[in-house]
């Protein structure tokens, strides 16, 4: 989704991202790697814990809003998987678990 956004807003090719979008993608992947729910996870928007910093959350929201509708044309399987996850119930975090921003 970051690639779609970057290509259309910053004029990059499909295989490259501008430095700002690289940082956003790196941050998002780091947050996903540290997610305590992993495979049980629904979408981040429905998550019971919000692990994104407010400024990054806003940037990701902008990217997702723009790229979401276009994802169906570029990567239909990923788009359908995302829609499926969107309808999953958000899991509850076990007590005593802390997440580092």
ZINORSUL-V837129 format. One record per helix or strand of 2 or more residues. SS is the DSSP state (@ for helix, = for strand). FROM is the first residue (numbers start at 1). LEN is the number of residues. Records with the same first field share a line. If there is no record, write none. Layout:
# ZINORSUL-V837129
SS: FROM-LEN, FROM-LEN
This chain:
# ZINORSUL-V837129
@: 2-9, 19-15, 38-3, 44-3, 54-21, 76-11
